[in-house]
Amino acid sequence: MLFEHGDNHYYVVWETSCTSGAPLLEWWYDDASRHSIEPWYRKIDDTHHRYTAIFGPVANISHVHYKVNNYRLSTKQYTIVRRGEAELNRVLVIADNQNGPTEFRKVLTGIQQYYGASSKPDTILHVGDAVQNVGSLSNWQRHLFAPMEDRSGLHHTTPTVFVPGNHDHDKRRVSSNRNLYMDMYHGLYDTDELGKTAVTNGSYHRFFHSLSVGSARIIVLDAECASKEESEFLERELKSLAFQSARFRIVTVHIPPYIEFWDPYGWNKKNDKHWGEHIRLEYDPLFRKHNVDLVISGHQHNYQRSTVSHSTNSARSGTITYAIVGGAGGMLDLERVEDWNMYNVTYLNHHFVALDIKDRSLSWTAVSSTGSVIDHFAVQR
């Protein structure tokens, strides 16, 4: 599976049924020399052996190729297509497929039909909760890997920008980290934190980062592990030239600032209502202050969108859009527990979103698993 983390860095995760002698990941540009990366290794069990390799920074060119080989065997060549700001960047947005492999397959079938046989998204933005239990091998295989392989195979050539959900990582900073497939995600934002020992010993839990997709700048936050470090990162990124000069400013965080649907017992009796309060009370005022255009979340298993006024800056649109896209397969949230009197659209079923970004244009289309358009808006700059 291919991931993108931060500007121009990718990592590839693969596994074998037995240990693989001296595997290497090779990557290269068209007509250019090849780079070889030695992966680090983690044994999941006797028949699942995981390898992870990070490569980059990648130059700002249109194609990057990679494959995995050892002294005997090789995978086929995979190609990552990289688009410029003036080109159409197609982003597939999904979240919360955990515990719902049957429905997830239906969503993936709908995605295939939406894009057609001759097209595909350039980036997958997964807004969290890919599995129910990060320490369960069967969860990873049944909830994520098998449906992706069976229905699309997108995960080989389309980079996934992963936004951690509350089910997606083990918060313990110990060497016995239980996250079987996402523990390698720690510490990738700073290049001096890429050492194998630092990553594999579980000492880093820095899922937050930022990257550019076409003319949009995207900030990825970790809703589950709030910290002084993340708060400082957020303020720094919101003020950065890269973010402020972007045509479109996007923040993605798994838990929404404004939740309306949940399990009433958990909401009222188990204090679930306080889970993401820091996002609403601390982060959201910063989103509005720095003219964020779009906040994308999951967590709540249905679809909602709200566009509200937030700024007097005449150079910007003066609005911020909040979107909840938690409908990729998990059991739906159908009971209302709050009413923020702000959402323009509510859809209580499974879905995905096609986010298209091209130069001065942004188009958002929410589509049901059966192919019906349930919501659409567009922004011109």
N, C-alpha and C positions, 0 to 999 in steps of 0.2 A: 504494500500500500504506500502511496506517495503523499507526502505532506509538504506544505510550505509554511515556514515559520520565520517571520521577520522579512526584511527586504532581501530578495535574491538568494535565500538559503532554502534548500530542500533536504528532506530526509526520507529514506526508503526503509520500510520494515518488511522483512520476509521471513519465512520459516521453512524448515525442512523436517522430514520424519526421522532423520538421523543426523549426527554431526557431519558437517560438510568441510572437507579438507581445504584449508587456506582459501576461503571465498574472498572475492573482491568485487566491489562495485566500480564499474567503469563509466565515466561520463565525458561527453565531448560535444563540441559544436560542429556544424557542417564544415567538412574539409579542414579540421583542426586536429591537433594532437590530443591524445586521450589522457585523462587523469584517472588514477586508481586510488580507491579509498578502501582501507582495511576496516571492516565492520567490527563492532563489539558484539559479544555473544551473551545470551542468557538462556539457560535451560529451563523450559516450562515444565516438561515432564519427559519421560523416556522416548516419546514419539513426537514431541513438539520442541524444536530448537529454534529460537528466535535470533535473528541477526538485524542490526540496525546500522545504517551508514548515513552520515550527513555530508552533503556537498554544497559548495558555493564559496564565496559569492559568485553568482552567475552574471555574466555580462548582459547588457541590455540588447539582446538580439532575439530573433524570432523563434529559433528552434534550439532545444537542448535534448540530447539523446543520452540514454543510459541503459545498461544491462548488468546482470549479475552473472559471474562465472567462477568456476574453480578450475583445478587442473584437468578435469575430465568433462564437465558439462557447462552449458551456458543457457541462460534464458534468451528469449528473442529480444530484439532491440525495441525499446519504448521511446516515444518522442513526446516531449513537453512543448506545446505551442504557446509562445509568449506574445501577447498583443501590446501594441503601442497605445498611447492615449487617444489618438485619432481613429483607432480601429474599434470595432465592436467587441467589448469584453462581456461574455455571457457567464453569469454567476448563478449557480444552482444553490438555493438556500433551503436547508432541511434541519430538523432538530427532533429529538425525543423519539427515536425509533425503538428504544429499549423495551424489551419484553413484548414486542409485537412483530415478530418476523413475518407472519402471514400478511398483515396489513402493510408492512414495510415493502414487501415484494410487490404489492398492488401499487403503492406509491412509485416504486422504481419503474414498474411497467408504464404508469402514466407519464413518467419523466421521459422514457424512451419514445413514447408516442408523441409527446409534445415537441421534442427536438427533432425527431425524424431520423431516418437511417443515415442521412448524409451530414448530420450536424451533431454537436454535443457541446455541453458547457465547457468553458475554459478553466473555471475554478469551481470547487465545491466549498461552500461555507456551511460547515456543520456546527450548529449553535448548541451542541452539548447533549449529554445523556445518550450516548451511542449504545451503552450496555446498562444493565441493571446492577451488576456486581463485577467490579474490575478484577477481582480475584478469582473469578469463575471462568475457566477455559471454555466451557460449553456456552456461556453467555457471549463471549467474543465471537465464537464460531457461528452460533445460531442467530444472534441479534444483528451482527454487522457483516462479518467477512463472507459468509455463505450467501446471504441475499445480494450483496454487491457483486459477487462473482457470478451468481446465477442469472441476474437480471441485467447487468450493464457492463461490468468490467471497467467502469470509469476510473476506479481507484488506481489503475496501473499508469494512466497517462494524464489524468486530470488531478492536479494538486488539490488536496483538502486543507483548507484553513480551519483548524479545529479550535473551537471555543469550549473550554472545560465546563461540564455540568456537575451537579452535586453527586452524580453516580459515577463520574468518569475518572476519578483519581483518589489515591490513598494519601491522605494529608499527613501521615506520619513521616517525619524526616529520619528514616532509619534504613539500614542496608537491606532489610528484609521487606522492602516495599512490596505490597501485594498487587500493585497494578501490573498486570502481565504484559500489556502492550503499549501503555502510554507513559511509563516511567522514564523513557528516553527523552520525553518532551521537556524535562527540567533544564533550566539554565541555558537555553539556546539563544536568548536575546543578546547577550554579550559574547563576543567571539572568544574571549579568554576563559569562558566557562564551558568550552566544548570538549575538555579532556574526558577520556573514557571513564576513568576512575570517578571523577566528579559526578558524571551523569549516572553511572550504574549503581553508585552507592546510595542513591536516593536523597542526597543532601540538597538538591535544588527542587523548588516547587514554583518556578517562575513561568507560569503559562501565559502571562500577559506579554503582549508584543504589539507591533504595528507594521503595516506594509501598505504598499500602493497597488491598486488594481485599476489599470487604465487611469482615468482622470479622478478617481476616488482615492481617498486615504482612509484606511480602516484601522481602528484601534480595537484590539482584542483584550478583554478583561476576564479575570478569574473571579466569579461571584462567590465562590465557596471559601476562598482563602484571603479574606480582606487583610491588608497589612499596610503599615506606614510606607513600605517600599512601593506597593502598588499605587497608593494614593499620590505619592510623589511622581511616580512614572506617569500617571494619568494627567496631572497638571502640566508636567513638562511636555508631554506629547500634544496636548490640546493647544499649547502656546507655540509649538514648534512651527518653523517655516513650512515644513512639508505638509502639515495639517492645515495651517491657515491659508496656504496658497492653493490647496486642492479645490477643484471645481465642486466636489461633493465630499462631505465630511460625515463619516459613518463610525459609530461605536457599536460593538456587539458584545453582549454580556448575557450569560445564560438565564439568570433570574431577572424578570422584568421589574422595572421600578413600580409599575402599577398592575397588580394582579387582581382579577375579578372572579375567576373560577378555580375552585379547589375542592378537596374533600372537606366538608364542613367540620367533621370531628377533628381532623388534624389541624385545621385552621384555628378552631376555637379552643380545643382542649390540649393540644400538643405544641402550641405556640408556633405553628408553621407560619403564621402571619408576620412574625418578626424575622423570619429567615433572611430576607433580602432588604431589610430596612435601610442598611447603610447605602444601598444603591439609590434608593429614593431620596434619602435625607442628605447624603454627602455627595454622591456622584452626579445626580440629576441636576442640581443647581449649577454644577460646572459645565454639564452638557449645554445648558441654556445660555450660560454666560459666554461660552466660546462658540456659539452659533453652530452646534452640531445639527446636521440635517436629518439624520436617520439613526434611530436606536433599534437594533434588532435583538430579540430575545427568544428564548424557548421556555422550558420549565412547565408552563401551563399548557396542557395538552389540548389545544384547539387553536383557532386563528382569531386575532383581533388586530385592528389598526386604528390609530388615532393621529390626526394632524392638528396641532394647536399652535397658537401664536407664542413666540418666546423671545423676540428681539426687536429692537427699534433701529437696528443697523440697516439703513436703506440699501446698502450694497448687497445684502443677502435677502433671502425670501421672507425672513421674519417668522418662519414656522419651523417646528420640529415634529417629526413623525416617529411615533412609537409603534413597532410591529412585533407581535408575538406569533411565532411560527412553529409551535410545538406539536405538529401533527403528522410526523413521519411514520407513525406506527404504534406508539404506546397507547395504553388504555385512555380513552378520552375523559377530560374533565367537563362535566355537564352541569354541575351545581354552582350557582352563583353565591359567592361569599362576601363580595364587596361591590360597590357601584361608584366608580370614580367619575361618572357622568362625563366621559371624554371620548369613548371609542365610537368611531364612525361605522365600523364594520365588525361584525362578530359572526364566525362560522364554526359550528360545533362538529367538525368532522376532520378526517385526515386530508392532508394536502402537501403541496410544496410551493416554492416561489421561484420564478424566473426573474432575476435581476439583471437588466441589460444596461451597460454603461458605455457611452461613446462620446468622447470629447465634452460637449456642453449638454448632453442629454442623459437622463437617467429614467429608466422605465421599470416599474415594479408590477409584476403580474402574479397573483396568487391563483393556483389551479388545484381543483379537487383531484383526488386519486382516480376519479372516473373521467377526468379531462375537461370539466366545466370551469370556466373562469369565474372565480368568486370575488375577486377584487382587482382593481387596477388603478394606478396613478402614475403620472409622469411629471418630471421637472425639467425645464429648459433653463440654461444659464447663458 
